[in-house]
Amino acid sequence: MEAKIYNQDGKPEGTIDLSESFFNRPWNGDLVHQVVIGLQANARSGRAQTKDRGEVRGGGKKPWRQKGTGRARHGSIRSPLWRGGGVTHGPRAERLYRQKINKKMKRQALAVVLSAKLRAGGILFLKDLQLEAVKTQKAQAVINALSRVKGFNQLNYRQGKRALIAIPERNQNLQRSFRNLPAVAVEEARNLNPLGLLRYRYLVVVDPVRSLETFYGRK
């Protein structure tokens, strides 16, 4: 398989050979769904916390005597029956939502999603991407230039999640320049996962020779 490579001005710079086993996978919705659900579950912090009657402040004194008042018996105003009292069976912070995702499943799901994006014309291979200084205006100029490539005209839309830029290694100039563009995100190639890819319409792979080595080398 061959794909075109462009420069950051949106002009062709040659082609690159893609692995058939990685970019020509048939769609497997069950596998992708299972991995995506697992990734979403693992991202949950589980910080929801309610207080039971023993954790709510106050209520140390019995509100009235046990007998002779004609009212129901109560031992604390912090009972779940009272307003301002504890919560019964509420969410607790100790709950774990984590799910196990096998490495092989995660790698196969990544290949399936990349194959689907490539077939849909949603992957743009960029020979290199360099910004001399941290400047959002220059980052927007790059997006405008790439949007002139055939099939990527919606890349510069400001609404929705448009482009995920995969870079071979950490680059603060790029990450800080693009972070003010709400429709664009920059991520290291080694950190890409099916959930992140599905959130964005386009994937821009910078320095594909090195970035693809990261994809192929996953175990």
C-alpha positions in Angstrom: 0.0 0.0 0.0 1.2 3.5 -0.9 0.1 6.8 0.5 1.1 10.4 -0.4 3.3 12.5 1.8 2.8 16.3 2.0 4.8 19.1 3.5 3.4 21.6 6.0 2.5 23.9 3.1 0.1 21.3 1.7 2.3 20.3 -1.3 3.1 16.7 -2.3 6.6 15.4 -1.2 6.5 11.8 -2.4 4.9 8.5 -1.2 5.3 6.1 1.7 4.7 2.3 1.8 2.2 1.2 4.4 2.0 -2.2 6.1 -0.8 -4.2 4.7 -1.2 -6.1 8.0 -1.7 -2.8 9.9 -3.6 -0.5 7.5 -5.7 -3.1 5.6 -7.7 -4.7 8.5 -11.4 -5.3 8.1 -13.7 -3.5 10.4 -14.3 -5.3 13.7 -17.0 -3.4 15.6 -17.1 -5.8 18.6 -13.4 -5.5 19.2 -13.3 -1.7 18.9 -16.4 -1.3 21.2 -14.9 -3.5 23.9 -11.6 -1.6 23.9 -13.2 1.8 23.8 -15.5 0.9 26.7 -12.5 -0.3 28.6 -10.5 2.9 27.9 -13.5 5.1 29.0 -13.9 3.0 32.2 -10.2 3.3 33.0 -10.4 7.1 32.6 -13.1 7.4 35.3 -11.7 8.9 38.4 -14.4 7.5 40.8 -14.4 10.7 42.9 -18.1 10.7 43.6 -18.5 10.5 47.3 -21.5 10.7 49.6 -21.5 10.7 53.4 -23.3 8.1 55.4 -25.0 8.9 58.8 -21.7 8.4 60.7 -19.8 10.9 58.5 -22.3 13.8 58.5 -21.4 16.4 61.1 -23.7 16.8 64.0 -26.5 14.6 65.4 -24.7 13.6 68.5 -27.6 14.3 70.8 -30.9 12.4 70.7 -33.4 14.9 69.3 -36.1 14.1 72.0 -36.7 11.4 74.6 -37.7 7.9 73.6 -41.2 7.8 75.1 -44.0 10.1 76.1 -43.8 12.7 73.3 -46.2 11.1 70.9 -43.7 11.4 68.1 -41.7 8.6 66.4 -38.5 7.4 68.0 -35.3 8.9 66.6 -31.8 8.7 67.8 -30.1 11.2 65.5 -31.0 14.2 63.3 -28.4 12.8 60.8 -30.4 9.7 60.1 -31.0 9.2 56.3 -34.7 9.9 57.1 -34.0 13.5 58.0 -33.2 16.4 55.8 -29.4 17.0 56.0 -28.8 13.5 57.1 -26.6 10.8 55.6 -27.2 9.2 52.2 -28.1 5.5 52.0 -26.4 3.4 49.3 -24.9 6.5 47.6 -21.7 6.4 45.5 -18.5 5.9 47.3 -15.0 6.9 46.2 -13.6 3.4 46.8 -15.5 2.0 43.9 -13.1 1.0 41.0 -14.3 1.1 37.4 -11.1 -0.2 35.9 -11.3 -2.9 33.3 -8.5 -5.0 32.0 -7.6 -4.6 28.3 -5.2 -7.1 26.8 -2.3 -5.5 24.9 -3.0 -7.6 21.8 -6.6 -6.5 21.8 -5.6 -2.8 22.1 -3.1 -3.1 19.3 -5.5 -4.9 17.0 -8.2 -2.3 17.8 -5.8 0.5 16.9 -5.0 -1.2 13.6 -8.7 -1.6 12.8 -9.4 2.1 13.5 -6.4 3.2 11.5 -7.5 1.0 8.6 -11.0 2.4 8.7 -9.7 6.0 8.8 -7.3 5.4 5.9 -10.1 3.9 3.7 -12.3 6.9 4.6 -9.6 9.3 3.5 -9.0 10.6 7.0 -5.3 10.2 7.4 -2.8 12.8 6.1 0.9 12.0 6.2 3.2 15.0 6.8 6.9 14.8 6.0 7.8 17.2 8.8 6.3 19.9 11.0 8.4 22.6 12.5 7.5 25.9 14.1 10.4 28.2 15.0 8.5 29.8 17.9 5.4 29.2 20.0 2.8 31.1 17.9 -0.9 30.1 17.5 -1.1 32.2 14.4 1.6 30.1 12.7 -0.2 26.9 13.8 -3.4 28.1 12.3 -1.5 28.9 9.1 -0.4 25.3 8.9 -3.9 24.0 9.4 -5.1 26.4 6.6 -2.5 25.1 4.3 -3.3 21.5 5.0 -7.0 22.1 4.5 -6.2 22.8 0.8 -5.2 19.2 0.3 -8.0 17.3 -1.6 -10.3 15.6 0.8 -9.2 17.6 3.9 -11.1 20.9 3.2 -12.9 20.6 6.6 -9.7 20.5 8.5 -9.8 24.2 9.4 -13.3 24.2 10.8 -13.3 25.5 14.4 -16.3 23.5 15.6 -16.0 19.8 16.6 -12.8 17.8 17.0 -11.2 18.1 13.6 -7.6 16.9 13.7 -5.4 14.8 15.9 -1.7 15.5 15.1 0.6 12.5 15.9 4.2 13.5 16.4 7.1 11.0 16.8 8.4 12.6 20.0 7.7 15.3 22.5 7.8 18.8 21.0 6.8 21.7 23.3 6.8 24.3 20.5 4.2 22.3 18.6 2.1 21.3 21.6 2.0 24.9 23.0 1.3 26.4 19.5 -1.7 24.2 18.8 -3.2 24.1 22.2 -5.2 27.3 21.7 -6.9 25.7 18.6 -10.0 24.0 20.2 -10.5 21.7 17.2 -6.9 20.4 17.0 -4.9 18.3 19.4 -1.2 17.2 19.4 -0.2 13.8 20.8 2.9 11.6 20.7 2.5 8.6 18.4 3.3 6.2 21.2 0.2 7.5 23.2 -2.4 7.1 20.4 -5.3 4.8 21.2 -8.6 3.9 19.5 -10.7 6.2 21.7 -8.6 9.2 20.9 -8.6 8.4 17.2 -12.4 8.0 17.0 -12.9 11.4 18.7 -11.3 13.3 15.8 -12.3 13.3 12.1 -8.7 13.5 10.7 -5.4 12.1 11.8 -2.2 14.0 10.7 0.9 11.8 11.0 4.1 13.8 11.3 7.3 12.2 10.1 5.5 9.0 9.2 8.7 6.9 8.9 9.4 7.3 12.7 5.7 7.5 13.8 4.8 4.3 12.0 7.7 2.5 13.5 6.0 3.3 16.9 2.7 1.8 15.6 4.3 -1.4 14.2 6.5 -1.9 17.2 3.7 -2.1 19.7 3.3 -5.5 21.3 
